[in-house]
Amino acid sequence: MARQISRRLLIGATAAALPLPGLLCARGDAPEFEMKMGNDNPMSHPNTIRQQEAVDRILKETNGRVKISVFPNNQLGGDTDMLSQLRSGALEFMTLSGLILSTFTPLSSIYGIGYAFPDYKKVWAAVDGDLGAMIRASIDKAGLYGFEKIWDNGFRQISSSTHPIRTPDDLKGYKIRVPVSPLWTSMFEAFGAAPASINFNEVYSALQTKIVEGQENPLVNIETAKLYEVQKYISMTRHMWDGFIMLGNGRNWRSLPADVKAVISKNLNGSAEDQRNDYANSDGTMHALLEKQGMVFNEPDPEAFRQVLITAGFYDKWKEKYGAEAWAVLEKYTGKIGS
């Protein structure tokens, strides 16, 4: 049974507990391979903690040959900036939502279709199975490298500073931040909202200055990014599941010796499994922490939101965009979507 996420992994990590980039212990001779890994998560986030654990193991298991420094919390720029760096080779590794990656490889967002997955059992069967293989093939064709295990980014909920989202009507004209992704924008437009594409490193300020009324994220991200300071309500819409794909620069990855690639893959994929366990059953813990911060929760009926997407033609539109073959692979795991 997946263990419940621990308080230490979510809010107890500090700069003292987590080495800053470039401060991994020295091993005598200079490393043969020095590389960088970026993410958009705070240092206290399970992603950053598990990535740091992985690169520490890689350094040890390669006897100091491979040193990967983790740069969390958008230190290297926002998601789109880091993706550009990854493509150019200025950055060797990063984790990125497949929905944001879809601006470069369109198929990578297919798992994020609204209300496609009812639970984690079907999510992991899909992304560890044929659906994940199909996504990785499209990433490889684009000159990047996608690791086998996708990291969890949770089922997403809507937060607001103005009013709770109880029904789809509450989204009409609603100014909501979404990541830079055509699928996210399309879904909230189907609800009649006014989505604004903003990178995660700018979300807090956008909410604080009222550029947008709300945003949507898993509870873990809402807590670790302290969005409770600028939001009042959380609606448990569970409107989509999202994951972080561990990406590598394709040219750099192909140039590494086979033994080095084996150690890196083993440890990054292993830490992805650890991070998935961190997220498992975490909503209850996060719910309690966020309530203590004054946030007010409600539980909308998901079927009402799904019916709006059907009526708006959202599913038909995206089935056509992905193609019947890819859609069939998705429905192999989800069952019939949009009817």
Residue frames relative to the residue before (quaternion, step in Angstrom):
aa qw qx qy qz dx dy dz
M 1.0000 0.0000 0.0000 0.0000 0.00 0.00 0.00
A 0.4851 -0.6623 0.4792 0.3106 3.54 -0.92 0.95
R 0.4036 -0.7260 0.5004 0.2443 3.53 -0.88 0.94
Q 0.5545 -0.6036 0.4517 0.3524 3.55 -1.18 0.56
I 0.5683 -0.6100 0.4277 0.3492 3.54 -1.06 0.79
S 0.3816 -0.7462 0.5031 0.2109 3.57 -0.90 0.88
R 0.6024 -0.5642 0.4262 0.3702 3.55 -1.21 0.58
R 0.6076 0.5676 -0.3598 0.4233 3.60 1.03 -0.75
L 0.6947 0.4831 -0.2968 0.4425 3.58 0.85 -0.92
L 0.7302 0.4417 -0.2572 0.4533 3.58 1.07 -0.60
I 0.8542 0.0781 -0.0083 0.5140 3.57 0.76 -0.91
G 0.6407 0.5717 -0.3314 0.3910 3.59 1.21 -0.15
A 0.5454 0.6216 -0.4177 0.3764 3.57 1.19 -0.25
T 0.0666 -0.7926 0.6060 0.0097 3.56 -1.01 0.86
A 0.6937 -0.4481 0.3397 0.4500 3.53 -1.29 0.10
A 0.6249 0.5419 -0.3446 0.4439 3.56 1.12 -0.57
A 0.6969 0.4603 -0.2745 0.4765 3.56 1.08 -0.71
L 0.7679 0.2996 -0.1475 0.5466 3.56 1.13 -0.63
P 0.4174 -0.7335 0.4678 0.2624 3.62 -0.48 1.15
L 0.4700 -0.6458 0.5183 0.3056 3.53 -1.07 0.68
P 0.6543 -0.5078 0.3663 0.4240 3.59 -1.16 0.50
G 0.8157 0.2594 -0.2040 0.4751 3.53 -1.00 0.88
L 0.6731 0.4962 -0.3044 0.4561 3.60 1.26 -0.02
L 0.2794 0.7454 -0.5461 0.2611 3.57 1.12 0.64
C 0.6258 -0.5870 0.3559 0.3704 3.55 -1.09 0.73
A 0.4764 -0.6805 0.4868 0.2702 3.52 -0.99 0.87
R 0.1868 -0.7967 0.5692 0.0797 3.55 -1.09 0.71
G 0.7194 -0.4081 0.2671 0.4945 3.57 0.90 0.77
D 0.8325 0.0866 -0.0193 0.5469 3.55 -0.43 -1.23
A 0.5903 -0.5661 0.4418 0.3687 3.53 -1.23 0.54
P 0.5639 -0.6053 0.4281 0.3640 3.62 -1.01 0.70
E 0.5033 -0.6348 0.4979 0.3094 3.55 -1.17 0.64
F 0.7839 0.1419 -0.0562 0.6018 3.56 1.10 -0.77
E 0.0154 -0.7787 0.6271 -0.0144 3.58 -0.73 1.09
M 0.0435 0.8145 -0.5695 0.1013 3.54 -0.69 1.14
K 0.3428 -0.7321 0.5579 0.1876 3.54 -1.32 0.37
M 0.1190 -0.7574 0.6387 0.0650 3.53 -1.24 0.67
G 0.1039 -0.8189 0.5634 0.0358 3.59 -0.81 0.98
N 0.0342 0.7736 -0.6321 -0.0291 3.54 -1.28 0.43
D 0.4602 -0.6830 0.4938 0.2790 3.57 -1.29 0.18
N 0.5250 0.6549 -0.3911 0.3775 3.59 1.24 0.34
P 0.5632 -0.5909 0.4471 0.3658 3.61 -1.10 0.58
M 0.6559 -0.5264 0.3658 0.3985 3.58 -1.24 0.36
S 0.6775 0.4938 -0.2902 0.4614 3.60 1.15 -0.57
H 0.5161 0.6648 -0.4035 0.3589 3.59 1.29 -0.12
P 0.6013 -0.5826 0.4027 0.3699 3.63 -1.04 0.69
N 0.5885 0.5774 -0.3756 0.4232 3.61 1.05 -0.66
T 0.7072 0.4641 -0.2677 0.4613 3.56 0.74 -1.07
I 0.6515 0.5228 -0.3194 0.4474 3.57 0.91 -0.90
R 0.7105 0.4507 -0.2660 0.4704 3.59 0.83 -0.95
Q 0.6176 0.5237 -0.3544 0.4677 3.61 1.07 -0.59
Q 0.6429 0.5143 -0.3256 0.4649 3.57 0.98 -0.81
E 0.6264 0.5275 -0.3353 0.4658 3.58 1.01 -0.77
A 0.6550 0.5223 -0.3151 0.4459 3.58 0.96 -0.87
V 0.7083 0.4475 -0.2919 0.4613 3.60 0.78 -0.93
D 0.5862 0.5516 -0.3761 0.4589 3.61 1.14 -0.50
R 0.6601 0.4909 -0.3060 0.4792 3.58 0.99 -0.83
I 0.6277 0.5411 -0.3364 0.4472 3.58 1.01 -0.80
L 0.6347 0.5251 -0.3242 0.4652 3.59 0.97 -0.86
K 0.6867 0.4877 -0.2775 0.4622 3.57 0.91 -0.94
E 0.7260 0.4635 -0.2572 0.4381 3.58 0.79 -1.03
T 0.6953 0.4070 -0.2795 0.5223 3.60 1.21 -0.35
N 0.4459 -0.7147 0.4336 0.3199 3.58 1.30 0.26
G 0.7431 -0.4355 0.2145 0.4606 3.54 0.97 0.91
R 0.4562 0.7017 -0.4480 0.3143 3.62 1.23 0.04
V 0.7980 0.2419 -0.0918 0.5443 3.57 1.00 -0.85
K 0.0014 0.7916 -0.6090 0.0496 3.55 -0.58 1.20
I 0.0301 -0.7808 0.6235 -0.0257 3.56 -0.64 1.18
S 0.1907 -0.7857 0.5818 0.0883 3.58 -0.70 1.10
V 0.3029 -0.7624 0.5518 0.1501 3.56 -0.88 1.03
F 0.1021 -0.7774 0.6203 0.0217 3.57 -0.86 1.05
P 0.0904 -0.8406 0.5333 0.0274 3.61 -0.04 1.27
N 0.8150 0.3746 -0.1815 0.4031 3.49 -1.44 -0.22
N 0.6448 -0.5737 0.3119 0.3973 3.57 0.99 0.90
Q 0.2367 0.7933 -0.5286 0.1877 3.60 1.08 0.61
L 0.7248 0.3925 -0.2310 0.5170 3.59 1.16 -0.55
G 0.7000 -0.3954 0.2602 0.5348 3.57 1.31 0.16
G 0.6694 -0.4974 0.3723 0.4073 3.54 -1.31 0.12
D 0.7651 -0.3851 0.2546 0.4490 3.55 -1.32 0.10
T 0.7018 0.4609 -0.2851 0.4624 3.59 0.80 -0.96
D 0.6061 0.5399 -0.3489 0.4684 3.60 1.12 -0.64
M 0.6912 0.4760 -0.2868 0.4620 3.57 0.86 -0.96
L 0.6133 0.5380 -0.3558 0.4559 3.59 1.04 -0.68
S 0.6332 0.5225 -0.3237 0.4704 3.57 1.01 -0.78
Q 0.6516 0.5062 -0.3030 0.4769 3.58 1.00 -0.84
L 0.6372 0.5271 -0.3256 0.4584 3.57 1.00 -0.81
R 0.6701 0.5055 -0.3007 0.4528 3.57 0.89 -0.91
S 0.7029 0.4656 -0.2707 0.4647 3.59 1.02 -0.79
G 0.5180 -0.6345 0.4201 0.3906 3.59 1.20 -0.47
A 0.4755 0.6653 -0.4463 0.3635 3.61 1.25 0.07
L 0.7405 0.2118 -0.1328 0.6238 3.57 1.31 -0.41
E 0.3528 -0.7815 0.4823 0.1794 3.59 -0.84 0.98
F 0.8113 0.0603 0.0005 0.5815 3.62 1.03 -0.76
M 0.1359 0.7652 -0.6281 0.0395 3.55 -1.24 0.50
T 0.3147 -0.6847 0.6027 0.2626 3.55 -1.30 0.30
L 0.0333 0.8022 -0.5887 0.0944 3.53 -0.92 0.98
S 0.5242 -0.6039 0.4954 0.3394 3.55 -1.06 0.74
G 0.5068 -0.6489 0.4774 0.3068 3.56 -1.00 0.82
L 0.6129 0.5581 -0.3552 0.4322 3.57 1.15 -0.52
I 0.6561 0.4581 -0.3069 0.5152 3.58 1.13 -0.60
L 0.6139 0.5490 -0.3361 0.4569 3.57 1.06 -0.74
S 0.5764 0.6292 -0.3692 0.3682 3.59 1.15 -0.57
T 0.5233 0.6008 -0.4298 0.4248 3.59 1.22 -0.17
F 0.7201 0.3706 -0.2098 0.5478 3.56 1.31 -0.39
T 0.7751 0.0874 -0.0402 0.6245 3.59 1.01 -0.87
P 0.3468 -0.8164 0.4162 0.1999 3.61 0.11 1.30
L 0.6652 0.5421 -0.3184 0.4028 3.60 0.94 -0.81
S 0.5789 0.6434 -0.3721 0.3353 3.59 1.13 -0.55
S 0.6590 0.5162 -0.3196 0.4438 3.61 1.19 -0.27
I 0.4230 0.7647 -0.4393 0.2080 3.60 1.23 -0.23
Y 0.6438 0.5334 -0.3475 0.4246 3.62 1.01 -0.61
G 0.6576 0.5520 -0.2980 0.4171 3.61 1.25 -0.36
I 0.3090 0.7588 -0.5191 0.2435 3.60 1.22 0.25
G 0.5681 -0.6534 0.3919 0.3109 3.56 -0.86 1.02
Y 0.8671 0.0126 -0.0577 0.4946 3.55 -0.92 1.03
A 0.3303 0.7568 -0.5018 0.2576 3.60 1.10 0.63
F 0.7947 0.2640 -0.1219 0.5328 3.58 0.89 -0.96
P 0.2982 -0.7808 0.5213 0.1723 3.60 -0.72 1.01
D 0.8176 0.0305 0.0293 0.5742 3.60 1.12 -0.54
Y 0.6881 -0.5074 0.3478 0.3849 3.54 -1.37 0.27
K 0.5620 0.6089 -0.4013 0.3903 3.60 1.04 -0.63
K 0.7126 0.4282 -0.2552 0.4937 3.57 0.91 -0.90
V 0.5851 0.5754 -0.3705 0.4350 3.60 1.09 -0.66
W 0.7380 0.4277 -0.2530 0.4566 3.59 0.66 -1.08
A 0.5875 0.5525 -0.3761 0.4562 3.60 1.08 -0.58
A 0.6932 0.4898 -0.2743 0.4519 3.57 0.97 -0.89
V 0.7658 0.3874 -0.2312 0.4582 3.59 0.63 -1.08
D 0.6632 0.4370 -0.3162 0.5188 3.61 1.22 -0.29
G 0.6863 0.4659 -0.2644 0.4920 3.56 1.31 -0.11
D 0.8555 -0.1589 0.1139 0.4795 3.54 -1.13 -0.77
L 0.6220 0.5416 -0.3570 0.4386 3.59 1.03 -0.68
G 0.6628 0.4981 -0.3015 0.4709 3.58 0.94 -0.87
A 0.6391 0.5283 -0.3240 0.4555 3.57 0.99 -0.83
M 0.6424 0.5222 -0.3146 0.4644 3.57 1.02 -0.81
I 0.6500 0.5087 -0.3107 0.4714 3.58 0.98 -0.84
R 0.6689 0.5005 -0.3069 0.4559 3.60 0.90 -0.92
A 0.6170 0.5439 -0.3500 0.4483 3.59 1.03 -0.70
S 0.6643 0.4909 -0.3106 0.4705 3.59 0.98 -0.79
I 0.6256 0.5293 -0.3284 0.4697 3.59 1.12 -0.68
D 0.6526 0.5169 -0.3075 0.4609 3.57 0.95 -0.88
K 0.6410 0.5297 -0.3219 0.4528 3.59 0.99 -0.81
A 0.6849 0.4813 -0.2724 0.4743 3.57 1.17 -0.61
G 0.6205 -0.5974 0.3278 0.3881 3.60 1.25 0.17
L 0.6109 0.4940 -0.3699 0.4960 3.58 1.27 0.27
Y 0.3332 -0.7095 0.5674 0.2524 3.57 -1.29 -0.02
G 0.1638 -0.7906 0.5853 0.0748 3.56 -0.82 1.03
F 0.3661 -0.7365 0.5257 0.2171 3.57 -0.72 1.07
E 0.6701 -0.5795 0.3149 0.3405 3.52 -1.22 0.72
K 0.7714 0.3379 -0.1805 0.5080 3.60 0.93 -0.81
I 0.2679 -0.7491 0.5882 0.1458 3.56 -0.75 1.09
W 0.3894 -0.7147 0.5374 0.2210 3.57 -0.99 0.91
D 0.5249 -0.6618 0.4413 0.3028 3.57 -1.08 0.73
N 0.0490 -0.7622 0.6429 0.0570 3.55 -1.13 0.75
G 0.5878 -0.6835 0.3155 0.2962 3.54 1.25 0.49
F 0.5301 -0.5458 0.5262 0.3798 3.49 -1.43 0.10
R 0.3640 -0.7973 0.4594 0.1441 3.51 -0.80 1.10
Q 0.1765 -0.7738 0.6062 0.0506 3.52 -1.14 0.89
I 0.4197 -0.7070 0.5127 0.2473 3.59 -1.19 0.53
S 0.1089 -0.7723 0.6219 0.0699 3.57 -0.93 0.92
S 0.1102 -0.8070 0.5802 0.0001 3.54 -1.21 0.61
S 0.3342 -0.7191 0.5699 0.2154 3.55 -1.22 0.53
T 0.7301 0.4689 -0.2265 0.4423 3.59 1.19 -0.42
H 0.7915 -0.1537 0.1445 0.5736 3.60 0.88 -0.92
P 0.5323 -0.6158 0.4586 0.3566 3.60 -1.13 0.52
I 0.3730 -0.6908 0.5706 0.2410 3.56 -1.19 0.62
R 0.0442 -0.8356 0.5472 -0.0213 3.58 -0.20 1.30
T 0.7860 0.0888 -0.0228 0.6114 3.57 1.11 -0.73
P 0.6747 -0.4791 0.3492 0.4396 3.61 -1.20 0.22
D 0.5879 0.5903 -0.3726 0.4087 3.60 1.09 -0.61
D 0.6137 0.5663 -0.3459 0.4278 3.58 1.14 -0.60
L 0.6474 0.5139 -0.3151 0.4663 3.60 1.26 -0.24
K 0.4965 0.6724 -0.4365 0.3329 3.60 1.19 -0.25
G 0.8390 0.0822 -0.1148 0.5255 3.54 -0.67 1.17
Y 0.4515 0.7196 -0.4252 0.3123 3.57 1.32 0.04
K 0.3246 -0.7509 0.5466 0.1790 3.59 -0.79 1.04
I 0.0897 0.8222 -0.5469 0.1299 3.56 -0.25 1.29
R 0.3961 -0.6860 0.5569 0.2497 3.54 -1.03 0.83
V 0.0006 -0.7531 0.6578 0.0086 3.54 -1.08 0.85
P 0.5825 -0.5574 0.4365 0.3993 3.60 -1.16 0.41
V 0.6069 -0.5565 0.4195 0.3820 3.55 -1.28 0.33
S 0.3998 0.6977 -0.4697 0.3643 3.54 0.19 1.34
P 0.4739 -0.6891 0.4642 0.2916 3.62 -0.76 0.96
L 0.6438 0.5366 -0.3394 0.4271 3.62 0.97 -0.76
W 0.6464 0.5095 -0.3202 0.4691 3.58 0.93 -0.88
T 0.6624 0.5088 -0.3061 0.4568 3.58 0.86 -0.97
S 0.6617 0.5253 -0.3005 0.4426 3.56 0.91 -0.95
M 0.6681 0.5131 -0.3106 0.4403 3.59 0.91 -0.90
F 0.7220 0.4286 -0.2706 0.4709 3.59 0.82 -0.89
E 0.5722 0.5407 -0.3867 0.4803 3.58 1.18 -0.37
A 0.6199 0.5428 -0.3366 0.4557 3.59 1.08 -0.71
F 0.6616 0.4800 -0.2949 0.4949 3.57 1.16 -0.58
G 0.5246 -0.6463 0.4051 0.3781 3.59 1.26 -0.20
A 0.4508 0.6868 -0.4464 0.3548 3.56 1.31 0.29
A 0.3931 -0.6718 0.5650 0.2738 3.55 -1.38 0.02
P 0.0769 -0.8460 0.5267 0.0305 3.61 0.28 1.23
A 0.1427 -0.7590 0.6308 0.0755 3.55 -1.15 0.78
S 0.3293 -0.7588 0.5331 0.1776 3.60 -0.70 1.10
I 0.1241 0.7918 -0.5751 0.1642 3.56 -0.47 1.28
N 0.4671 -0.6694 0.4972 0.2940 3.59 -0.90 0.89
F 0.6437 -0.5779 0.3429 0.3661 3.57 -1.12 0.71
N 0.6395 0.5475 -0.3408 0.4184 3.60 1.02 -0.70
E 0.7103 0.4188 -0.2561 0.5044 3.59 1.26 -0.23
V 0.4228 0.7462 -0.4432 0.2606 3.59 1.29 -0.07
Y 0.6580 0.5270 -0.3302 0.4246 3.60 0.77 -0.99
S 0.7010 0.4624 -0.2812 0.4644 3.59 0.79 -0.98
A 0.6238 0.5386 -0.3442 0.4498 3.60 1.06 -0.70
L 0.6615 0.4784 -0.2951 0.4965 3.58 1.08 -0.73
Q 0.6549 0.5386 -0.3065 0.4325 3.55 0.97 -0.91
T 0.7502 0.3813 -0.1985 0.5024 3.58 0.99 -0.86
K 0.4710 -0.7250 0.3948 0.3110 3.58 1.37 0.21
I 0.2531 0.7431 -0.5652 0.2536 3.56 1.09 0.65
V 0.7622 0.0787 -0.0500 0.6406 3.54 1.17 -0.73
E 0.5047 -0.6523 0.4786 0.3013 3.57 -1.24 0.50
G 0.8274 0.0011 0.0658 0.5578 3.53 1.02 -0.79
Q 0.2203 -0.7372 0.6229 0.1413 3.50 -1.39 -0.13
E 0.2616 -0.7483 0.5771 0.1966 3.59 -1.26 -0.03
N 0.1765 0.7561 -0.6028 0.1838 3.53 -0.95 1.02
P 0.5730 -0.5219 0.4616 0.4314 3.60 -1.22 0.14
L 0.6552 -0.5442 0.3486 0.3912 3.58 -1.15 0.55
V 0.5885 0.5834 -0.3712 0.4189 3.60 1.05 -0.71
N 0.6934 0.4698 -0.2828 0.4674 3.58 0.88 -0.91
I 0.6177 0.5412 -0.3462 0.4536 3.57 1.04 -0.73
E 0.6923 0.4743 -0.2803 0.4659 3.58 0.98 -0.85
T 0.7223 0.4531 -0.2796 0.4414 3.60 0.69 -1.00
A 0.6911 0.4389 -0.2762 0.5035 3.62 1.15 -0.55
K 0.3975 -0.7574 0.4353 0.2806 3.60 1.37 0.09
L 0.2278 0.7977 -0.5272 0.1839 3.56 1.02 0.76
Y 0.4991 0.6442 -0.4244 0.3947 3.59 1.27 -0.22
E 0.5829 0.5843 -0.3775 0.4200 3.61 1.19 -0.35
V 0.7889 0.2626 -0.1259 0.5412 3.59 1.18 -0.53
Q 0.6904 0.3836 -0.2711 0.5503 3.59 1.29 0.34
K 0.3044 -0.7763 0.5319 0.1472 3.58 -1.14 0.63
Y 0.8111 0.2443 -0.0871 0.5243 3.58 0.90 -0.96
I 0.0877 -0.7527 0.6470 0.0847 3.55 -1.25 0.56
S 0.1418 -0.7750 0.6140 0.0481 3.53 -0.80 1.11
M 0.3189 -0.7792 0.5150 0.1610 3.57 -0.57 1.20
T 0.0076 0.8548 -0.5149 0.0645 3.53 0.50 1.29
R 0.1188 -0.8213 0.5441 0.1241 3.60 1.14 -0.65
H 0.1856 0.8593 -0.4607 0.1223 3.54 1.07 0.80
M 0.8045 -0.0315 0.0019 0.5931 3.61 1.18 -0.29
W 0.3232 -0.6855 0.6009 0.2541 3.53 -1.31 0.34
D 0.0823 -0.7891 0.6079 0.0331 3.54 -1.12 0.75
G 0.1318 -0.7865 0.5990 0.0717 3.55 -1.18 0.57
F 0.3953 -0.6661 0.5724 0.2692 3.53 -1.34 0.34
I 0.2214 -0.7592 0.5973 0.1335 3.57 -0.75 1.01
M 0.3232 -0.7127 0.5863 0.2095 3.57 -0.86 0.96
L 0.0871 -0.8297 0.5508 -0.0255 3.53 -0.53 1.27
G 0.1195 -0.7641 0.6271 0.0930 3.53 -1.22 0.57
N 0.5328 -0.5691 0.5005 0.3765 3.55 -1.22 0.43
G 0.4901 -0.7220 0.4034 0.2751 3.57 -0.62 1.12
R 0.6689 0.4992 -0.3140 0.4525 3.59 0.86 -0.91
N 0.6645 0.4965 -0.3095 0.4649 3.56 0.90 -0.89
W 0.6540 0.5243 -0.3225 0.4398 3.58 0.89 -0.90
R 0.6808 0.4894 -0.2978 0.4565 3.59 0.87 -0.90
S 0.6631 0.5279 -0.3078 0.4323 3.60 1.11 -0.58
L 0.5840 0.6063 -0.3743 0.3889 3.60 1.18 -0.39
P 0.5538 -0.5978 0.4532 0.3612 3.62 -1.07 0.61
A 0.6412 -0.5672 0.3643 0.3667 3.56 -1.12 0.69
D 0.6688 0.5037 -0.3199 0.4434 3.59 0.94 -0.81
V 0.6288 0.5219 -0.3282 0.4739 3.57 1.10 -0.69
K 0.6490 0.5135 -0.3174 0.4630 3.58 0.92 -0.87
A 0.6368 0.5406 -0.3295 0.4400 3.58 1.01 -0.79
V 0.6690 0.4859 -0.3015 0.4749 3.59 0.93 -0.85
I 0.6532 0.5089 -0.3183 0.4615 3.59 0.93 -0.86
S 0.6730 0.5025 -0.3016 0.4512 3.58 0.84 -0.95
K 0.6471 0.5326 -0.3256 0.4378 3.57 0.88 -0.93
N 0.7429 0.4354 -0.2346 0.4511 3.55 0.82 -0.98
L 0.6574 0.4810 -0.3301 0.4769 3.60 0.96 -0.69
N 0.6582 0.4828 -0.3136 0.4850 3.59 0.98 -0.77
G 0.6334 0.5315 -0.3291 0.4561 3.58 1.06 -0.71
S 0.6709 0.4795 -0.2962 0.4819 3.56 0.98 -0.80
A 0.5728 0.5635 -0.3814 0.4570 3.59 1.15 -0.50
E 0.6430 0.5059 -0.3164 0.4801 3.58 1.01 -0.81
D 0.6388 0.5195 -0.3257 0.4647 3.59 0.98 -0.82
Q 0.6699 0.5024 -0.2974 0.4587 3.56 0.96 -0.90
R 0.6010 0.5433 -0.3596 0.4629 3.58 1.06 -0.65
N 0.6506 0.5074 -0.3104 0.4722 3.57 0.98 -0.80
D 0.5925 0.5683 -0.3577 0.4450 3.56 1.11 -0.69
Y 0.7086 0.4688 -0.2528 0.4628 3.55 0.95 -0.93
A 0.5577 0.6488 -0.3964 0.3330 3.59 1.06 -0.72
N 0.8577 0.0321 -0.0714 0.5082 3.53 -0.86 1.06
S 0.3946 0.7603 -0.4504 0.2516 3.61 1.19 0.39
D 0.5189 0.6712 -0.4252 0.3155 3.60 1.14 -0.48
G 0.6254 0.5462 -0.3472 0.4359 3.60 1.03 -0.73
T 0.6596 0.5016 -0.2979 0.4740 3.57 0.95 -0.90
M 0.6917 0.4754 -0.2757 0.4686 3.56 0.87 -0.95
H 0.5815 0.5814 -0.3625 0.4386 3.57 1.09 -0.73
A 0.6858 0.4852 -0.2784 0.4656 3.56 0.88 -0.99
L 0.6629 0.5097 -0.3118 0.4512 3.59 0.92 -0.88
L 0.6944 0.4731 -0.2806 0.4639 3.56 0.95 -0.88
E 0.6004 0.5401 -0.3618 0.4658 3.59 1.10 -0.58
K 0.6264 0.5342 -0.3303 0.4617 3.56 1.07 -0.73
Q 0.6681 0.4735 -0.2911 0.4946 3.58 1.20 -0.52
G 0.6363 -0.5815 0.3077 0.4028 3.57 1.29 0.16
M 0.4773 0.6734 -0.4499 0.3410 3.60 1.22 0.10
V 0.2927 -0.7577 0.5692 0.1276 3.54 -1.11 0.87
F 0.2160 -0.8127 0.5361 0.0742 3.57 -0.69 1.14
N 0.0259 0.7570 -0.6517 -0.0404 3.53 -1.33 0.45
E 0.3389 -0.7452 0.5514 0.1604 3.58 -1.26 0.53
P 0.1660 -0.8061 0.5605 0.0925 3.63 -0.14 1.22
D 0.5269 -0.5934 0.5034 0.3419 3.56 -1.34 0.28
P 0.3605 -0.7695 0.4744 0.2296 3.63 -0.41 1.13
E 0.5932 0.5998 -0.3766 0.3829 3.59 1.05 -0.65
A 0.6151 0.5525 -0.3539 0.4372 3.59 1.02 -0.70
F 0.6648 0.4909 -0.2954 0.4794 3.59 1.03 -0.82
R 0.6348 0.5343 -0.3269 0.4524 3.57 1.00 -0.82
Q 0.6566 0.5189 -0.3166 0.4466 3.59 0.93 -0.85
V 0.6104 0.5385 -0.3529 0.4615 3.60 1.07 -0.66
L 0.6553 0.5104 -0.3141 0.4597 3.58 0.96 -0.86
I 0.6254 0.5261 -0.3368 0.4676 3.59 1.04 -0.76
T 0.6914 0.4917 -0.2789 0.4499 3.57 0.79 -1.05
A 0.6839 0.4895 -0.2790 0.4635 3.58 1.05 -0.78
G 0.4835 -0.6853 0.4273 0.3378 3.61 1.23 -0.15
F 0.2935 0.7944 -0.4889 0.2091 3.58 1.27 0.32
Y 0.7028 0.4661 -0.2832 0.4568 3.61 0.79 -0.96
D 0.6364 0.5262 -0.3321 0.4559 3.59 0.98 -0.79
K 0.6360 0.5438 -0.3190 0.4450 3.56 1.01 -0.88
W 0.7510 0.4098 -0.2332 0.4622 3.58 0.80 -0.99
K 0.5534 0.5620 -0.4007 0.4663 3.58 1.17 -0.37
E 0.6572 0.5001 -0.3047 0.4745 3.57 1.00 -0.83
K 0.6585 0.5197 -0.3147 0.4442 3.59 0.97 -0.84
Y 0.7252 0.4247 -0.2507 0.4805 3.60 0.88 -0.89
G 0.4560 -0.6672 0.4614 0.3660 3.56 1.11 -0.66
A 0.6164 -0.5969 0.3808 0.3446 3.55 -1.11 0.78
E 0.6428 0.5409 -0.3328 0.4283 3.60 0.99 -0.78
A 0.6823 0.4642 -0.2875 0.4861 3.59 0.87 -0.93
W 0.6345 0.5370 -0.3306 0.4469 3.59 0.98 -0.82
A 0.6331 0.5331 -0.3244 0.4580 3.58 1.06 -0.77
V 0.6218 0.5223 -0.3396 0.4747 3.59 1.07 -0.70
L 0.6361 0.5184 -0.3236 0.4711 3.60 0.99 -0.81
E 0.7191 0.4561 -0.2593 0.4556 3.59 0.81 -0.99
K 0.4778 0.6441 -0.4356 0.4088 3.58 1.27 -0.20
Y 0.7577 0.3577 -0.1812 0.5148 3.58 1.10 -0.72
T 0.7440 0.4227 -0.2316 0.4628 3.59 1.00 -0.77
G 0.4123 -0.6228 0.5294 0.4022 3.54 1.09 -0.74
K 0.7428 -0.4017 0.2811 0.4560 3.57 -1.30 0.07
I 0.1968 -0.7862 0.5799 0.0824 3.55 -0.86 1.05
G 0.8329 0.2743 -0.1823 0.4447 3.54 -1.05 0.78
S 0.7332 0.3281 -0.2534 0.5390 3.58 1.12 0.44
